[in-house]
Amino acid sequence: MGYNSPVVITVSAYKGGTGKTTTALHVAGVLGQQAPTLLVDRDRVPSALRWYRKRDEWPFRAVASSDATPELLREYRRTGHIVFDTPAGPDPEEIIAFGKHSDLVLIPTTPDALAIEALVDTVRDLRDEAVLFRVALVMVPPFPSQQGRRARAAFQKARLPVLEAEVPRAAAFHHAALQGRLVRDVRDRRAGALWSAYQEIANEITAAVGEKA
């Protein structure tokens, strides 16, 4: 399965500050290069829409939850992709409901101990309901920090499906949010590598959806 095969992705996080909105925007950006893509901002604080509305040129369309009509969702489900950016810290019932109506739930997390503990405790609900999900490590500190490696080992020990691709911590994402751009369009020597990380994440999640199908 490639980007041209329609997918519905729910991006969720169990605590704030884990790169959820950044991940939702960039996954939508990657998918939108190949097929019509809709980003639905369901967060109580519409950070994705604020980021999106700073400029007119995007490879996808973003709307508030109130504007995501059944007709609009059917259109994109038929011809392209949908990415849902959910509220941080959702109720288990909420994320399960979204998961059952999505092809995959993508859970970005930072590699700190508290984020890992919260995630390990809460994804049991997804497993119990047989919801397909993947964990993405984001905001990973650079070498010589071993946080990323330790987090990956913890996820593997807990038998959680963590993506091979991970996103480094970088000021370029902050600049992208301020400017209303994707990180690929920011003047930063690491911009290309950071964008490639999200391209790899999109590749892995669409492959996982294809295996499920």
Secondary structure, 3 states (H helix, E strand, C coil): CCCCCCCEEEECCCCCCCCHHHHHHHHHHHHCCCCCEEEEECCCCCHHHHHHCCCCCCCCEEEEHHHCCHHHHHHHHHHCEEEEECCCCCCHHHHHHHHHCCCEEEEEECCCHHHHHHHHHHCHHHHHCCCCEEEEEEEECCCCCCHHHHHHHHHHHCCCCEEEEEEECCHHHHHHHHHCCCHHHCCCCCHHHHHHHHHHHHHHHHHHHHHHC
